[in-house]
Amino acid sequence: MTYFGAMQNAIYNAGLKGILPDYPVDFATLEKRAHEALGPMMTNYVAGGCGDEHTQDTNASAFHHWGMIPRMMVDCAERDLSIEIFGDTFHSPLFMAPIGLNGEASRDRHGDMAAAKASAMTGVPFCASTLSNDPLEDVKTACGDTPAWFQLYTSRNKDVATSMIQRAEKAGYKALVVTLDTWVTGWRPRDLNASNFPQLRGKVLQNYFTDPEFLKLLPKPPEEDPETAIMIWAATFGQVLTWEDIAWFKSVTDLPIVLKGICHPDDAKKAVDHGADAIYCSNHGGRQANGGIATIDLLPDVVAAAGDLPVLFDSGIRSGTDAIKAIALGATAVGVGRPYTYGLALGGAEGAAFVLNSILAEADLLMAVNGYPTLADVRAAGAQRTDR
Ligand SMILES: Cc1cc2nc3c(=O)[nH]c(=O)nc-3n(C[C@H](O)[C@H](O)[C@H](O)COP(=O)(O)O)c2cc1C
């Protein structure tokens, strides 16, 4: 059992010697400092979302209308936050959501490697994005002993899609997370006003530029003719998927298939019926469609419809308290998105690991104070809407 809350003792004890934490432990300060470090273009891309950003704002603020009631006289001296998923045991339910701009977020422009190292340092699994500055094989190696998952943007070219999936399986990733909501990019005013779409500037395309099937589509190697390589990437990105495609994914890989972007209970039921192995309830952090409902408010119905399938969750997690609320509402595993990328921006692997450890410490201490020694107790206690 890992006592994550010990992080606060370490911080207070260091304070006795006049040493302050290297990074902020709260999201508001982290976000402010990360935006300064990233600069305006990158901040637009990472912090920005679709339309007037109502969906992404409500993703985070909706956590405030869910509350938990503490229980007393429970022996909580030890907490067990562990979960089992995809055949592995993890010491907590957190995972690092796929962020296709990690590569550009750290100062050395190898942010995917830094994220993978943060995963190795913390034991929090990394879901590596298709959009990466380093090839998926190297990223997997940098995850060390912590199992990792691979997120797929399905290419319209079936040979490229198959190759990418099979590379991920061969590299040792333990699950294939298929993103359903991003075959086309949502309307993102901040990026549009700055005329900036990083992929069209050749960023985060290394998984394509190292793929044997993608390279076959190019007249010249990407180093010699990057413009054509980028054009061909843009022309082949983003297959529109339908339920029948699950059988195709299953025909080319033995990896568990996780469907990312499920928000409606009927879609969760269809995922079960079509043989998906897990459901990932997410609205892409409000980056893809505006006018939506906070994902945390949709989670209970998705969980009910998912039956025995594990339900991964993200969108709006900013703290350990948010993570525990998501568990209380039925999530099996909880994805941290923007916060760890901000950690990368401030301090590479160390910064991201600090952010993850802070979230874990808060989650652990919340369980201690609330009288929930295990995640099963968190689920049994549940969370209640406070605004109705
Ligand atoms: C800058 C950025 C890039 C992202 N890239 C990807 C990606 O490559 N693949 C994917 O499935 N989701 C991607 N996402 C969505 C995240 O996986 C996750 O759903 C989202 O960040 C959750 O919202 P939150 O960060 O506000 O909590 C991205 C999100 C951000 C902020």
The ligand as an SDF file (V2000), in Angstrom:
LIG
                    3D

 31 33  0  0  0  0  0  0  0  0999 V2000
   -3.6040   19.9550  -25.8380 C   0  0  0  0  0  0  0  0  0  0  0  0
   -4.4490   18.7200  -25.8230 C   0  0  0  0  0  0  0  0  0  0  0  0
   -4.1740   17.6970  -26.7330 C   0  0  0  0  0  0  0  0  0  0  0  0
   -4.9430   16.5460  -26.7220 C   0  0  0  0  0  0  0  0  0  0  0  0
   -4.6230   15.5190  -27.5570 N   0  0  0  0  0  0  0  0  0  0  0  0
   -5.3250   14.3720  -27.5380 C   0  0  0  0  0  0  0  0  0  0  0  0
   -4.9360   13.2780  -28.3410 C   0  0  0  0  0  0  0  0  0  0  0  0
   -3.9300   13.3260  -29.0310 O   0  0  0  0  0  0  0  0  0  0  0  0
   -5.7210   12.1850  -28.3260 N   0  0  0  0  0  0  0  0  0  0  0  0
   -6.8590   12.0920  -27.5600 C   0  0  0  0  0  0  0  0  0  0  0  0
   -7.5440   11.0780  -27.5740 O   0  0  0  0  0  0  0  0  0  0  0  0
   -7.1970   13.1070  -26.7530 N   0  0  0  0  0  0  0  0  0  0  0  0
   -6.4600   14.2260  -26.7030 C   0  0  0  0  0  0  0  0  0  0  0  0
   -6.7940   15.2430  -25.8640 N   0  0  0  0  0  0  0  0  0  0  0  0
   -7.9190   15.0550  -24.9280 C   0  0  0  0  0  0  0  0  0  0  0  0
   -7.4330   14.4180  -23.6110 C   0  0  0  0  0  0  0  0  0  0  0  0
   -7.1000   13.0780  -23.7870 O   0  0  0  0  0  0  0  0  0  0  0  0
   -8.5120   14.5060  -22.5280 C   0  0  0  0  0  0  0  0  0  0  0  0
   -9.6920   13.9300  -23.0230 O   0  0  0  0  0  0  0  0  0  0  0  0
   -8.7590   15.9410  -22.0940 C   0  0  0  0  0  0  0  0  0  0  0  0
   -7.5430   16.6180  -21.9190 O   0  0  0  0  0  0  0  0  0  0  0  0
   -9.5410   15.9770  -20.7890 C   0  0  0  0  0  0  0  0  0  0  0  0
   -9.8620   17.3050  -20.4490 O   0  0  0  0  0  0  0  0  0  0  0  0
   -9.0520   18.1210  -19.3240 P   0  0  0  0  0  0  0  0  0  0  0  0
   -7.6190   18.1110  -19.7100 O   0  0  0  0  0  0  0  0  0  0  0  0
   -9.6460   19.5000  -19.3920 O   0  0  0  0  0  0  0  0  0  0  0  0
   -9.3010   17.4370  -18.0190 O   0  0  0  0  0  0  0  0  0  0  0  0
   -6.0320   16.4160  -25.8270 C   0  0  0  0  0  0  0  0  0  0  0  0
   -6.2910   17.4280  -24.9080 C   0  0  0  0  0  0  0  0  0  0  0  0
   -5.5030   18.5570  -24.8830 C   0  0  0  0  0  0  0  0  0  0  0  0
   -5.7690   19.6190  -23.8520 C   0  0  0  0  0  0  0  0  0  0  0  0
  1  2  1  0
  2  3  1  0
  2 30  2  0
  3  4  2  0
  4  5  1  0
  4 28  1  0
  5  6  2  0
  6  7  1  0
  6 13  1  0
  7  8  2  0
  7  9  1  0
  9 10  1  0
 10 11  2  0
 10 12  1  0
 12 13  2  0
 13 14  1  0
 14 15  1  0
 14 28  1  0
 15 16  1  0
 16 17  1  0
 16 18  1  0
 18 19  1  0
 18 20  1  0
 20 21  1  0
 20 22  1  0
 22 23  1  0
 23 24  1  0
 24 25  2  0
 24 26  1  0
 24 27  1  0
 28 29  2  0
 29 30  1  0
 30 31  1  0
M  END
$$$$
